[in-house]
Amino acid sequence: MQLSLNSKICVAATALAILSLGVTAAVIGYKSSASAEAAALELARTSAREVSGALQARIASNLASVSSLAGAMRGTKSASLPLQREQINELTKATLSSSEDLLGAAVTWEPNALDGKDAEFANQKPYYDASGRFMPYWTRGAGGKLQVEPIVFDPKPGANDWYDVPKRTGKTYFTEPYIYPVDGKDVLMASLVAPIMIDGGFKGVASADFMLTRLAKILAGLKVIEGGKLALISNGGLYASHPVPERLGKKADDVPAAGLEKVRQGQPYEYEDGQGYIHLLQPLQIHPDIAPWSVELNFPKSVAIASARDLMTYTLIVALLCAAATAGILILVVNQLTRPLRTLGRTMTDLSSGDADLRVKLEVKGTDELAVIGKGFNAFVEKIHAVLLQVQASADNVARASAEIAQGNNDLSARTEQQASSLEETAASVEELTGTVKENADHARQANQLAASASSVAQKSGEVVGKVIATMTSINDSSNKIVDIISVIDGIAFQTNILALNAAVEAARAGEQGRGFAVVATEVRNLAQRSAAAAKEIKLLIDDSVGKVAAGSKLVDEAGATMEQVVDSVRKVTAIMADISVATTEQSDGIAQVNQALAQMDGVTQQNAALVEEAAAAAESLQDQASHLAQVVSVFKLGEQVRQTAPAASVATPRTVTPTTPAPAKRLAVAKPQATPRAAAKAPAGDDWEEF
């Protein structure tokens, strides 16, 4: 969700106010809570001390009566006129009558410790039992009537602590709470016991049964801290008084043992349970010989901090009211302070919209920061107004100038196209001439090559003829030598025939023994005859060959002379063709230079055409940008002025120039702004004209 500046400031300031007031309320609440808790604790301590003092005074007064009775018993043993048993009974009865807190009173002497006459009083009821021991026990009967009976010792362990403990320690003793039936009702009581010590020896006790229910009534009538409850715990850890009757006489197991131990040492103890209650244990010192009992005061912790909680509630309410008032005031103040900003925002929105009026001025009042912003905005708008007026005028000038440039570019483009067309036609003609000259040069080169080849062939033919003549001469010589050799072979064959004939004659003479030799001789003779015949044939052939070789030699001599004439003629033709080739090469080079110059002119013209196209496109783009700039500036209302809008210049569409004479040269692409110069038509670099 998008919030306005007013909302953001108000929300932030309100949050800060709420946070500040909340922190203040929290600190006040925390401090007041701590103070209230401390005050409540101090009040509870005071109440516990007061309760302890009240109970101590009540119990101590009854203990004083018992101690007085024990003192009287001690005094009677040393007096010149000791008290009689009847008098002691009356004193015991008077002790019981002196306090409504007491349910019974007794003086219990050790056997024969009083006057040594226990046997004389045996079975004298209601004062004595069968032993006659002096231990009358006065109690309150029905209707409060006092009655007496002898003490009965209970054989159960610990049941006679009221007697055994003082006897063992020689000190005053306050028994643990116990329940005793009175008129058919169970009564919780504890016995106050004072030992009768004579000459350091234990002689008996004076005791009184203190009704703990009287203390419960006292505790119930006391006003302590709100929600507080009182209880009394013996030094043995039993409840002597408790708001819940079922807990009376039961073990105080819900109280920490450490707390009871602290109280037995005479020190108070405080703790908080898991249910939100604060417990105070205040020592109740009845007598120096008796370990302190505990007055327990517990109350809810919420009561201790109730006033602080109320204060925190009031503080939070006040904080919320202050925050609401602060928020309202902030809304009014911020709304008033940000009104110029809202006006500025609306004006800026108008300026950014399609209906912007730069003649608008903000109303500036005062000298604060908002007034400075307003003045700065007005100055900014004035400067923007002046700049936009200049931009508008410049846009109009640029539009007119771009239109003129575009028109000039159109004219230049047309002239460039005409020049390109003329150059293209000239280039086509030169290319045709170049082709013809190149073809003539090729023919001259071929003729030169053929003449050179013919000269070489003629020269080689002359050499061959010379070699043929030499060969024919050599063949003639060889033929003559072969004739001689054949003559020798013929002679050898003749001699061989003669030898074979002689051998045959000798074999015939030998008869049977020379028959084999005769056969061999016959074969040799046949071979000799065949060799002679072959030699004759060869001789005839060689003679014929020698004749033909002689005729061939004559013809070869004539051919040699003819070839020498042919070689001379071919050499002359070769020289003439070389001159023709050189002239043709020079002509081709000249035409190539002309073609190269035309190609350069063609490239320059084509570059000019491309530049013209680029200039035309740039002029058109400049005119479009000027029109767009004028349109953008027209959004702002700049006041009355005369605006001149330049006419839109038409950019002619480039056309392709077709040469009148067909040529293999590449055509000019004038219509392409990014055209690159084409390569000039020229002879390939690999053609070697000097070879002709």
Secondary structure, DSSP 8 states (H G I E B T S, - for coil): ----HHHHHHHHHHHHHHHHHHHHHHHHHHHHHHHHHHHHHHHHHHHHHHHHHHHHHHHHHHHHHHHHHHHHHHHHHHSSS---HHHHHHHHHHHHHT-TTEEEEEEEE-TT-SSS-GGGGTT-TTT--TT----EEEEE-GGG-EEEEE-----STTTTHHHHHHHHH-S-EE---EEEEETTEEEEEEEEEEEEEETTEEEEEEEEEEEHHHHHHHHHH---STT-EEEEE-TTSBEEE-SSGGGTTSB-TTS-HHHHHHHHTT--EEEE-TTSEEEEEEEE---TTS--EEEEEEEEHHHHTHHHHHHHHHHHHHHHHHHHHHHHHHHHHHHHHTHHHHHHHHHHHHHHSSSEETT------SSSHHHHHHHHHHHHHHHHHHHHHHHHHHHHHHHHHHHHHHHHHHHHHHHHHHHHHHHHHHHHHHHHHHHHHHHHHHHHHHHHHHHHHHHHHHHHHHHHHHHHHHHHHHHHHHHHHHHHHHHHHHHHHHHHHHHHHHHHHHHHHHGGGGHHHHHHHHHHHHHHHHHHHHHHHHHHHHHHHHHHHHHHHHHHHHHHHHHHHHHHHHHHHHHHHHHHHHHHHHHHHHHHHHHHHHHHHHHHHHHHHHHHHHHHHHHHHHHHHHHHHHHHHTTEE--S-------------------SS--SS----TT-TT----------TT--GGG-
